[in-house]
Structures are given as structure tokens and as C-alpha cells.
Amino acid sequence: MSLYEGKKILITGASAGIGYALSEELAKRGSDVIISARRKDKLDALAQKIEKAGGKAEVFVEDLSMPQSGKKLYDQIKSAGLNIDILINNAGYGRWGDLTSHERDDYSKMLQLNVTSLTDLCHLYIPDMISRGGGGIINVGSVASLSPIPYASVYSSSKAYVLMFSEAIRYEYQDKGVKVMALLPGGTESEFARIATEKSEKLTKRYQEREGSAAGGAMQTPLEVAIECLEAFEKNKQYILCGGRNRFLYNLTKIMSRQRVLEMTGKMFEKVAG
């Protein structure tokens, strides 16, 4: 029997990309998925697709980039009489460019979404999971969790928090039946790059020019990431760095100085965002 069969699983940021793929894949594995994002039309379309295939899906609309939105989502789901067995904090976005190329309000929303709402949902759901004998949490970080990324400084720092936080609470609650894992995807075919560059015509053009390059060709599909994620969680992994190329590059950085890693990542991102 699959770990996911019969479980109620909340996936935030489910309207596109990795969250969308995780929702579909979990429904195929017998989960009742509770999907959340800002865009009701996208969520409704996904729920209909899942139900046509014989799965179960419930929709909750919430913008987790807004203050107190994590508690609002939690309260909505509680009011519907749903207990969550596994929480997947997938919602997040980034910005590319030097620090001052984006407004402080934009960064505040990013940090609310990537850090504060993720933390709030863990804080709210962990006691519920313990009271029912256990549960699970998957927090979506990034390959950018592993090193500083010039021209994506706030984003990479927020994802470093996700990794450190996930590992810490994994230790805190491992004896209380709550499994915690960080998912660290690399380049993935999704809306992420469009959102990361959408406030700059220059960055959008540069990214589009690179899409056909070797870097673009190395991207994983959301489904590939979803499958790696779910298989790793079944094995109770502490974290999963997706993609063989990303694992190779990370292992390479282990023998490099922090200054050399900074130079390498800086040059990579400067091609698009500098």
C-alpha cells in the first residue's frame, strides 16, 4: 500500500508547475488532495481534471503572500472539517536582478510567501498531526538553498531558510511521528522564470534568449521533480536535491571555497540578471 493512499494532503501553490504536478501525481496514488493558490480558475480546472480521472480534490483559494494568510487558509480548511495528514508548502516565487532593482514591498511579499506563511502553516499543523499520531511535511526549497546567489539574493536567502528550518523541525518532531523533508528542485519547466523576470523587459528578453541554450535544455519537468520528491519522502529522506546535474554541481561545490562558489554562481546569474 502506498504511503499516500487515503491520505488528505494539502498542496499550496497548486495552480501551476511543481504544485500542479504533485497534486496530479498524489491523486493518482490514492490521496485526497486539498489544493490551494490565488487563482480559482486554475484550481477549479485542476480539480475537475483530477475528479474526471477518478481522484478527489478540494479547492481553497488564498494568497499566501499576504499577512495572516496562512492562518486564514488553515481556518478555511478546519471549517470544512478536513484534517491534513501531509502538508506540502510549495507556494513561492523569486525575483532576478540586483538587490535594488525590485521594490521593498515586492520583497516583503516574497518573504511572506516563501518564509512566513510556510512557517505559520507548519506551526499550525504540527500540533494537529501530533494529536492524531503523526503526519508529514514537505517544504519546497531550491537548489538555491545551498549557496548564496548574486542577482537572486533575497530569493536564495529565503530558500536557505526553508532548508535550515525544515532540517531543524525534522529533528524536533522526529520522535513525535512527524516526518519532515525539504525538496530542492533546480531549473524546472514552469512559470517560475517568467515570474522572476516579469518586472523587467531586459530580464525577460535575456531569459527568452537563453531558453534554447544548454541551460534551458537541462531543465526537469514538474512531473520528474514530483516523482523524485514523493519517492524520497517515502524513504524518509532529510532532503532531496532533484536532478543528476544539480547533484553533480553541488558535490563539486563541496571542494570549492565559499569565495569560488560565490564567483561561480554570480557569473551564472549575471548572464541573465546582471
C-alpha positions in Angstrom: 0.0 0.0 0.0 1.3 3.5 -0.9 2.2 5.9 1.9 -0.1 8.4 0.2 -3.2 6.2 -0.3 -6.2 7.5 1.6 -4.3 10.5 3.0 -5.5 14.1 2.9 -2.7 16.2 1.5 -2.6 20.0 1.3 -0.6 21.4 -1.6 -0.1 25.1 -1.7 0.8 26.8 -5.0 -1.0 24.0 -6.8 -2.2 26.0 -9.8 1.0 25.5 -11.9 4.4 23.9 -12.1 5.6 21.5 -9.4 2.5 22.0 -7.2 0.2 21.1 -10.1 2.3 18.0 -10.9 2.4 16.9 -7.2 -1.4 17.3 -7.0 -2.0 15.1 -10.0 0.6 12.5 -9.0 -0.7 12.3 -5.4 -4.3 11.9 -6.7 -3.1 9.0 -8.9 -1.5 7.4 -5.8 -4.8 7.5 -4.0 -4.6 10.7 -2.0 -7.4 13.2 -1.4 -5.8 16.4 -2.4 -6.6 19.8 -0.9 -5.3 22.3 -3.4 -4.7 26.0 -2.8 -3.4 29.0 -4.7 -4.5 32.5 -5.6 -6.1 31.6 -9.0 -9.5 30.0 -8.5 -10.0 29.3 -12.2 -6.7 27.3 -12.4 -7.6 25.4 -9.3 -11.1 24.6 -10.5 -9.7 23.3 -13.8 -7.2 21.1 -11.9 -9.8 19.7 -9.6 -12.1 18.8 -12.5 -9.2 17.1 -14.2 -8.4 15.1 -11.1 -12.0 14.1 -10.5 -12.5 13.0 -14.1 -9.6 10.7 -13.6 -11.3 9.2 -10.5 -9.5 11.2 -7.8 -10.7 13.6 -5.1 -9.8 17.2 -4.9 -11.0 20.2 -2.8 -10.2 23.8 -3.6 -9.3 26.6 -1.2 -8.3 30.0 -2.6 -5.8 32.0 -0.6 -3.0 34.5 -1.5 -0.2 33.4 0.9 1.9 36.5 0.1 -0.5 38.5 2.3 -0.1 38.9 6.1 -2.0 36.3 8.2 -2.9 34.3 5.1 -1.5 31.1 6.5 -3.9 31.3 9.4 -6.8 32.2 7.1 -6.1 29.1 4.9 -5.8 26.9 8.0 -9.1 28.2 9.3 -10.9 27.7 6.0 -9.8 24.1 5.9 -10.6 23.4 9.5 -14.1 24.9 9.0 -14.6 22.4 6.2 -14.0 19.6 8.6 -10.8 18.5 7.0 -7.7 17.1 8.8 -4.4 17.3 7.0 -2.2 14.2 7.0 0.6 15.7 4.9 1.4 19.4 4.3 3.3 20.4 1.2 4.4 24.0 1.3 5.1 24.5 -2.3 3.9 28.1 -2.9 6.8 30.5 -3.6 8.3 32.9 -6.1 11.5 34.7 -6.8 12.9 37.8 -8.4 16.1 38.1 -10.5 18.2 41.2 -10.6 20.5 43.1 -8.3 19.0 44.0 -4.9 17.7 47.5 -5.7 16.2 46.5 -9.0 12.9 45.5 -7.2 10.8 47.4 -4.7 10.9 46.6 -1.0 7.1 45.8 -1.0 7.8 43.1 -3.6 10.5 41.6 -1.4 8.1 41.7 1.6 5.5 39.7 -0.3 8.1 37.2 -1.4 9.3 36.8 2.2 5.8 36.5 3.5 5.1 33.7 0.9 8.5 31.9 1.0 9.2 32.2 4.7 6.4 33.5 6.9 3.4 31.6 5.6 5.4 28.4 5.2 6.4 28.8 8.9 2.9 29.6 10.0 1.4 26.6 8.3 4.0 24.3 9.9 3.3 25.9 13.3 -0.4 25.4 12.9 -0.5 21.9 11.5 2.2 20.2 13.6 0.2 20.1 16.8 -2.8 18.6 14.9 -0.6 15.9 13.4 0.9 15.0 16.8 -2.6 14.8 18.3 -3.6 12.2 15.6 -0.4 10.2 16.0 1.7 11.6 13.2 1.9 13.2 9.8 4.3 14.7 7.3 5.6 17.9 5.9 7.4 18.7 2.6 8.8 22.2 2.3 9.9 23.2 -1.1 13.2 25.0 -1.2 15.5 25.2 -4.2 19.0 24.3 -5.3 19.4 28.0 -4.4 19.0 26.9 -0.8 22.6 25.6 -0.9 24.6 28.7 -1.7 24.4 32.5 -2.0 23.1 33.5 -5.4 24.0 37.0 -6.5 21.2 38.6 -8.6 18.7 36.5 -6.7 19.9 37.4 -3.2 16.6 37.7 -1.4 15.1 34.6 -3.1 18.2 32.4 -2.4 18.3 33.6 1.2 14.6 32.8 1.7 15.2 29.3 0.3 18.2 28.8 2.6 15.8 29.5 5.4 13.4 26.8 4.1 16.2 24.2 4.1 17.6 25.1 7.6 14.1 25.4 9.1 13.0 22.0 7.7 16.0 20.2 8.9 15.7 21.7 12.4 12.0 20.9 12.9 12.6 17.4 11.4 14.9 16.8 14.4 12.5 18.4 16.9 9.5 16.3 15.9 11.0 13.0 14.6 10.1 11.2 17.8 6.5 12.5 17.7 5.6 10.9 14.4 6.0 13.9 12.1 8.3 13.4 9.1 9.8 16.5 7.5 11.6 16.7 4.2 12.9 19.6 2.2 12.5 19.4 -1.6 15.3 21.2 -3.5 14.5 21.4 -7.2 16.8 23.0 -9.8 15.7 24.5 -13.1 12.2 23.3 -13.8 9.9 23.9 -16.8 7.3 26.1 -15.0 6.2 29.7 -14.6 9.0 30.5 -12.2 11.3 32.2 -14.7 8.5 34.2 -16.2 7.5 35.5 -12.7 11.2 36.1 -11.7 11.7 38.3 -14.7 8.3 39.8 -15.3 9.0 43.2 -13.8 11.9 43.8 -16.3 11.7 43.8 -20.1 15.5 43.4 -20.1 15.5 40.3 -18.0 12.5 38.8 -19.8 14.4 39.2 -23.1 17.6 37.7 -21.8 15.8 34.7 -20.3 14.0 34.1 -23.5 17.3 34.2 -25.4 18.7 31.5 -23.0 15.7 29.2 -23.1 17.0 27.3 -26.1 20.5 27.0 -24.6 22.1 24.1 -22.9 21.0 25.5 -19.6 17.4 25.5 -20.7 17.7 22.0 -22.1 18.9 20.8 -18.7 15.6 21.7 -17.0 13.5 19.0 -15.4 9.8 18.7 -16.0 7.5 19.3 -13.0 6.4 15.7 -13.2 10.0 14.5 -12.9 10.5 16.6 -9.8 7.2 15.5 -8.3 8.1 11.8 -8.7 11.6 12.3 -7.2 10.0 14.2 -4.3 7.4 11.6 -3.5 9.8 8.6 -3.8 12.3 10.4 -1.4 9.6 11.2 1.1 8.5 7.6 1.2 12.1 6.7 2.1 12.1 9.4 4.9 14.9 11.4 3.3 16.0 14.6 5.1 16.1 16.4 1.8 16.2 15.6 -1.9 18.2 17.6 -4.4 16.5 16.9 -7.7 18.3 16.1 -10.9 21.6 14.4 -11.5 23.2 17.5 -13.0 22.3 19.5 -9.8 23.7 16.8 -7.6 26.9 16.8 -9.6 27.3 20.6 -9.3 26.5 20.6 -5.6 29.1 17.9 -5.0 31.6 20.0 -6.9 31.0 23.0 -4.7 31.9 20.9 -1.6 35.6 21.0 -2.7 35.5 24.7 -3.5 36.0 27.7 -1.3 33.0 29.9 -0.5 34.5 32.7 -2.5 34.9 30.4 -5.5 31.3 29.2 -5.2 30.2 32.9 -5.0 32.1 33.7 -8.1 30.7 30.7 -10.0 27.0 31.4 -9.0 27.5 35.1 -9.6 28.8 34.7 -13.1 26.0 32.2 -13.9 23.2 34.6 -12.8 24.8 37.7 -14.2 24.3 36.3 -17.7 20.6 36.8 -17.2 20.1 39.3 -14.5 23.3 41.4 -14.3 
